[in-house]
Amino acid sequence: MTDEQEKTVSALKYAIQMEIDGKEYYRKASEKSGSEMGKKLLLSLSGEEDVHRRKFEKIYEAIQKKQSWPAVDYTPDGGKALRTIFGRAAEKLDKDLKASADEMESIQGAINMEVKSYDYYQEQRQRATFPAEKEFYESVATQERQHQLVLLDYYEYLKNPGAWFVKTEHPSLDGG
């Protein structure tokens, strides 16, 4: 195996482990969540991390056999499913919710994890030698960025539900 192939295999192993760790983090965080929406959101994120892991494992296996990057059928929804979960749940949210410090810390940890994943996948995209490799890493990075944005929205809601509602509902303050 060439140095380039070894670097690719090493990067894939690291990505697989990140996705395994992410899935487990979200699963545990969902168990601690104090809201039904939080549980659903975090379980959905856990599932998405598992999808990523399976894609990386298929690529890893293909590279081990063929020694080149395979074409990968992966078109993420750009966070649409997560935003739908959050949007539907927002219709029933409690404006006076008091989130626990543990849940706030858990969501902040998840945001940081998504930033780390995004940065790693962008770095791998820049190092990629095959067009399919570049495209795949860009797709996964984009999905991780969407995870981060949804988590930021959820964090803001947990931090101050009343202000979150004012911001998202864009009420008119013109007195009319």
Secondary structure as UniProt FT lines:
FT   HELIX           3..32
FT   HELIX           36..66
FT   TURN            78..79
FT   HELIX           80..90
FT   TURN            91..92
FT   TURN            95..96
FT   HELIX           101..127
FT   HELIX           131..159
FT   HELIX           161..169
//
